Amino acid sequence: MLTAVTVVVWSLNGAEVGVGPLIEGRSGAARLLSGLFPPDLDPQLLARIGQATVETLQISIAALVLGALLGLPLSVLIAGNVQAPRYLALAARWLAMVLRGVPELLWALLFVAAVGLGPAAGAYAIGLHSAGMMAKLCSEQMEAVDAAPVEAMRLTGSSRLATALLAILPQARGTVASQLLYQWECNVRSSVVIGYVGAGGLGQELGVALHLFRYQELATLMAAVLILVLVVDGASVLVRRRMGVATGLPGECERPRYQRLWTGRS
């Protein structure tokens, strides 16, 4: 306990976190907040923000597709209960570590230099990072499935691929789908951040407004970001609920048919 407290105090002091810096910066914060009101509601600006919002949404979905196409196969190879060949499992694990170890912002800078400014750089950057995240998290979901059906498949002489497709993936499909939806929410937030370096969408508009000190325009953009995040979060919750994995309430998620057959329960 003493060690933990020491580490926390050391970190707060090193990061200069405290009430003092907040008090010293109160005048600048007051000027910024006063400049945000009233928000700019010019029709041309709203049309441009609407287009940027659509672009941000497109980046997040494209990045999700790219991340899933790369991350889900990696997660299957990484999952211990799949028992993939050791060299493939290690290669997949290291690739996933590299993909998620590089921040989206750095990936975005690399892709902006490679393919130029615009939403493509953002989609590629977020897609690679999300692939690494999904590989790790989805493999953990697969490892957490009921071992009984998996062992039963192996006792019948089934191959690794058949065991993964018929005993592991069906059990994990609900939680993996929920993980994909959560990753989509993260992609929306990330697309706003990396847009600041020229990767398109609302983030790029935010960067322009900040550099030109257009605080009223900035307020409108912040409201657009908040609305987009809330809409995506609501849509994600709705899809989870329709799939039976939304709220996690006891007894809400119906057990898949194959699992009822394994246990002999209807």
ZIVEN-V598192 format. One record per helix or strand of 2 or more residues. SS is the DSSP state (H for helix, E for strand). FROM is the first residue (numbers start at 1). TO is the last residue. Records with the same first field share a line. If there is no record, write none. Layout:
SS: FROM-TO ; FROM-TO
This chain:
H: 2-14 ; 19-24 ; 26-35 ; 43-78 ; 80-82 ; 86-101 ; 104-115 ; 119-143 ; 147-155 ; 160-197 ; 201-211 ; 215-243 ; 257-263
